[in-house]
């Protein structure tokens, strides 16, 4: 049985719809902890929600510093600001990396579908 939708998910979906005329609405800022123990922040593209879950998908190049940072410390926060509706969302949690070395065939299928 799927987990119930997080209270913020519908708010984000509403904000995405309201701000859909703005290309930058699909960009979020992702903050991680760098190898030096300091915060690292960058802009990434929101890739949608995985199936009907609360899991946010972000795609990136495996050579990116953020991948290694998340392998070392899997906790991150995203900040999303919608300029037309003046809404800001900050969501923190643990991040799972799905690369070619993941043994779970279901996760690999999700990864391949997003390529």
C-alpha positions, 0 to 999 in steps of 0.5 A: 500500500502506498504511503499517503501523500505528504501535505506539501505535495498538493501545494507544490503541484498547485504552485507548479500549475499556477506558475506553469507559464514560467520556465524557471518554475521547474528549477529548485535549489539543492543543498548538500554537504561538501567533502570539506564539511561545508554546504554546497548549493546549486540549481537542478531541474525537478524531474517529477514525483516517482509514481504516486509517491512523495519522492522527488526525482532529480536527474544529474550527471554521475560525474557531478560533485553532488553525487559523491557528496550525497554518497558521503552524506545522503541528507539534502534540502531543496528550496523552491521559489515560485515567483508569480505566486510568491510561494517558497517550499523547503523540503529536507530528507535523505537522498537515494542515488540510483546509478548503474551499480544499484542491484534493485531492478525496479529502481534501474527501470525507473532510472532507464525510463528517465534517461 
